Amino acid sequence: MAHSLKESAEHSDRRKASPYRSAMSMLSFYMNRAGAQLKADEKDKLEKTKDVLRDLYQRPTTGRNTKLGRKVEKPGETAPGGPSGQRANVDDQKKHTNK
C-alpha cells in the first residue's frame, strides 16, 4: 500500500506539496473518511503504512509515536518553560522574589 501511495504521489501533476506530504495526506484522508467504520486491525495496518512511508522517504520518526507506541522527543528539544515558552533562570527567580 505504501509503495502504491508513493508511486501515485510522485506521478501526480495535481499536487502542491512534496510527494512525501502528498502520500501522507492521501493516507490521512482515507483514514479520516473511514472514521468510526474503520476497524481496529485496519487502523493498525494503516498506521504501520505511515511508518513504511516514512522509511521509503527516509524521514525520521522522532517527535511522533514510534513503532512501539512510545512518544519520542526530537533531538535537542525539551519541554517549554512557561506560557511564553521561555524558561526562567533560577538566578532570576531568586532576584525577583518578594520578601
C-alpha positions in Angstrom: 0.0 0.0 0.0 2.8 2.4 0.9 4.6 1.7 -2.4 1.4 2.4 -4.3 0.8 5.7 -2.4 4.4 6.7 -3.1 4.1 6.0 -6.8 0.8 7.9 -7.0 2.2 10.9 -5.2 5.3 11.0 -7.4 3.4 10.8 -10.7 0.6 13.2 -9.8 0.5 16.5 -11.6 -2.0 18.0 -9.2 0.0 18.1 -6.0 1.2 21.3 -4.4 3.3 19.8 -1.6 6.2 17.3 -1.8 5.5 13.7 -2.8 6.0 12.6 0.8 3.5 15.1 2.2 1.1 14.2 -0.6 1.3 10.5 0.1 0.8 11.1 3.8 -2.2 13.3 3.1 -3.8 10.7 0.9 -3.5 8.1 3.6 -4.7 10.5 6.3 -7.7 11.5 4.1 -8.6 7.8 3.7 -8.4 7.2 7.5 -10.4 10.3 8.3 -13.1 9.5 5.8 -13.5 6.0 7.2 -13.9 7.4 10.7 -15.6 5.1 13.2 -16.3 2.4 10.5 -12.5 1.7 10.4 -11.9 -1.5 12.4 -9.0 -1.5 14.9 -6.9 -4.0 13.0 -7.4 -2.0 9.8 -6.4 1.2 11.6 -3.2 -0.5 13.0 -2.4 -1.6 9.4 -2.8 1.9 8.1 -0.7 3.4 11.0 2.1 0.9 10.1 1.7 2.0 6.5 2.7 5.5 7.7 5.9 4.1 9.2 6.7 2.3 5.9 6.1 5.6 4.0 8.5 7.4 6.4 11.1 4.7 5.7 10.6 4.9 1.9 11.1 8.7 2.0 13.9 8.4 4.6 12.0 10.6 7.1 12.7 10.3 10.9 10.0 9.1 13.3 11.2 11.5 16.0 8.6 13.7 17.5 6.0 11.0 16.7 4.9 7.7 18.2 7.4 5.0 17.4 6.5 1.6 16.1 6.3 0.5 19.8 3.8 3.3 20.5 6.1 5.4 22.7 6.4 9.2 22.2 9.9 10.3 21.2 11.2 13.8 21.6 13.0 15.5 18.8 16.8 15.6 19.4 17.7 18.6 21.5 14.1 19.5 22.2 12.8 19.8 25.8 9.5 20.9 27.2 8.9 24.7 27.2 9.1 26.6 30.4 6.1 28.8 30.8 3.2 30.1 28.8 5.5 32.1 26.5 7.8 29.1 26.1 10.7 30.9 27.8 12.5 29.4 30.7 13.2 31.4 33.8 16.7 31.3 35.1 17.0 30.1 38.7 19.2 33.1 39.5 16.4 35.4 38.1 13.8 33.8 40.3 16.0 34.4 43.4 16.4 38.1 42.5 12.7 38.8 42.0 11.2 37.1 45.0 9.2 39.2 47.3 10.4 39.1 50.9 
